[in-house]
């Protein structure tokens, strides 16, 4: 029995489990009440961070490693492409998504606006970080728009087929929806993101995210 212990950045792993019909138990971890309230399987690990996967005696942490383990152990690299080049491109993009892209979108731009533990003090410092994060986000969107979709035939990041890399990058970018961010300056990215969202089980996996965005939109309407 797999244990996918998760927050936002494990959604591609949860998606992989569901798509490939891998039996698993998914547990959302709430750090707000201290470590003593965390699930037992989580407290027993030296790295008490998400994402974390426990499969029998095998423990895997960090998003790219978990996706690689699921592909190696259960799916024969389904969704990573047919050729070695496609598979390595997927691995590279996934590492980038969970590393540099998530750092810019999440830790430098979105989280400091919504989660106190990631905000800097004083407020001016936090605002500067958010502004810097927005510039980084724009830079990464420019790369995706102009490098990955310069060929109009490419509907997804590594070609004509949806892959795990698309799901990983899209899961990071939808964090921008917390602020009502618009992708109009990057039409290819916007069209690609809409295509990725149409895949099976996307809505099921992202229910918590969608509900949170709806709550934010309602709060904004009330304030307006």
N, C-alpha and C positions, 0 to 999 in steps of 0.2 A: 504494500500500500504506500503510495507516494504521499508526501506531505508538502504541498506547495504553500509555504508561509509567505504572505504577500502584502504589499502595498502597491501603489501606482506602478512602480517600475518592474513589477513581475508580471504584468498583464500579458505580455507576449508568451511567457512560459505557461501561464494558465490557459491561454488560447491554444497553445500547442497540445497541451494535455487533452483539452476538449475535442479539438479537431481530429486528433489521432486516437481518440477513445482510450486514453490511458487512465486506468482507475486511479483516483487521487482524492485527497482531502485538502481543500484550500482553506487556510486560516488567515484572516486579516489581523494584523498585530497593531495594538494601540499602545504607544509609548507614553501616553499622557499621564498614566497613573503609576509610573515607576516599574522597574524590572520585576518586582515581586509578583505582579499581576500578569506577567507574560505566560504563554503556554509552556508546560513542562518541557516539551520537546525543544522549545526555543531557548529556555533558560540554561539547558545543559550544554549549549554550544559555546565555544570560546568567542566566536564572532556573532554577537547579538545584534545583527543588522539584517535588514531585508534587502534583497530577497534571499531566501534560504530554502533548500530542498533536502528532505531527509527520505531516503529510499532504502529501507532496511538498515544495513550498517554503513551505507554510503551517504556522506553528507557533502553537499555542494552549495557554495555561496557565490554571489555575484551573478548578475543576469547573463552575460555571455557564456559563462561556464555552465550554467544550468541549461541553457538552450543547447549547448554542445552535448551535454550529457544525455538529454532527452533524445537528441538526434542519433547519437551513437548507440544508446542502449535500447531505444524503443521504436524509432521511426525510420531507421536506415537513411537518415538525412533527408527525409521527405520535406519538401518545401525549401530546400537549400540550393536547388538547381540540379541539372543533370550532369554537367561537366565539372571537372576539378576547378577550373577557373571560376565558374559561377559559384561554386561552394566556397571558395576562398574569398571571393568578392563579398558574399553574404557574411562570412565570418568577420571580415574587416569592417563592413558597414555596421554590423551589430555592435562590435567593440566601440566604434565611434559614437553610435547612438547612446549607449549607456555611459560613455565617458565624456568626451568633449561636448557633444550636443546636449546631453542631460545637464551637464554643469552650467552651460549657458542659459538654456531655457528654464531649468528648474531652480538650481541653487543661486544663480545670479540675477534672475529676473522674476520668476513667478513666486517661489517660496518666500522670499523676503517680504513680499506684499501681503501674504496670507498666513504665514506660520511664524510665530514669534521666535521660535528657537533658531531660525535661519536669518533673522533680521539683525542688522548691525546697530550699534548705538555709538554716537547720537544719531538722531533722525537724518541729519544731513549726510552722514556716511552711508546710511542705508539707501537714501535717494540716489547717491552717486553710484552705488553698486548696481541699483536697478537700471539706471541710465546706461551704465557700461554693459549690463546684461542684454539690454534691448539692442545695443549696437552689435553685440556678438550674435544675437538671434538673427538680425538682418543679414549679417555676413554669411551665416550658415544657410539661410534661405536662398541667398544669391547663388551659393555653390550648388545647391540642389537644383534650382531653376535652370542655371546656365550650363552646368556640367553634366548632370544626370539626365536632363531632358532636352539637350541640344538637338538630339535626333527625335523628330516628331513621332517616329515609329515606336519609340520606347515608352510603353505605358506604365512601366514600373522601374524601380531603381536599378535592376540588373538586366532589364530587357522586356520582353513581351509578357512574361508570366509573373504573377504575384508570388513573392517569396517571404520567408521569415524576416528578412531584413526590412521589407516594407512595413510589416506589422510593428517591428521594434522602433523604427524611426517615427512612424505615425503615432504610436503610443506616447512618445515624448512630445511631439509637436501639438497634440490635442490639449496638453497642459495649458497652452496659450489661450484656450477657450475660457479659462477662468477669468481672464481680463476682457473678454469680448474682442480679442485680437482679430484683425481682418487680414486675409491673405491676398487682397486685390492686387498688390504690387507684384505678386508672384503667381500669376494665373496657372502656370503649369503645375506648381506645387499644390495649389488649391484643387485643381482637377484630379491630380494623382491622389490627394488625401481623400477626396470623395469616393474614388474608385476603391481605395483600401477599406474604407468604412462599409462598403457594400458586401464585403466577404462574410461568409457564414460565421455566426456566433459572435461577431463584433459587438453587437448591441448587448448580448447576454453578458459578455465579459466586462464591458464598460458601463454597466448599469450604475454603479456607485459614482463614477465620474460624471455621467450624464445627469444624475439626480442633483449632484453638487452644483453643476453649472446652472441647472434650472433654478435652484435656490438662490444663487448669486444674481441671476437675471431678475427674479422676482423682487429681491431686496433692492436692486438698482432702480426698478420701476417705482417702488414705494418712495425711495429717496428723491427721485426726480419729481 
